[in-house]
């Protein structure tokens, strides 16, 4: 039975899968009349700047739990989220790569050959790791795939395979209480909000590598939304 779960999760990744550089900054001084002003020169830019744009930093509130049980649930969810997030991130990266690559391949036979090559690579690389996922970890992975790609696992199967196969895999997944149609809705679902909180804290602690979601998620608005609900 568990082999079927692995096959489902592998399918998600296979379908999803089927530069940034930091500039050095140099400070220079430009004198204007009797006032000394500091300017910054950014490599590749000929215009001096009085300030440097920095990435926005979100200040996180200290976690508060109503009871010990809620705290334990959060810690379990954190462990599972951190475990499966890298797979969802990889799916988004490979989906972009595959989509761009397929645009350059005109012949259907070559497109199929390319997709099969990616499939074999993923099966060899991740099958053993995915076998260790539990049912709840698999469902979290489905949600995070939607967060990172903007499409549900069902939509990915239907788009890149057939509608019948999408229906079949969704029906099979239901046997294990996993829905591949599940969407990531942090403003509607409390668990999804907690997952987003876990991700943001893990990004800032550099435990996970940040990857922007496929759709906008304002963490401050999200926190305020749930804070008002609990008041």
Secondary structure, 3 states (H helix, E strand, C coil): CHHHHHHHHHHHHHHHHCCCCCCCEEEEEEEECCEEEEEEEECCCCCCECCCCCCCCCCCCCCCCCCHHHHHHHHHHHHHHHHHHHHHHHHHHHHHHHHHHHHCCCCHHHHHHHHHHHHHHHHHHHHHHHCCCCHHHHHHHHHHHHHHHCCCHHHHHHHHCCHHHHHHHHHHHHCCCCCCCCCCCCCCCHHHHHHHHHHHHHHHCCCCCCCCCCCCCCHHHHHHHHHHHHC
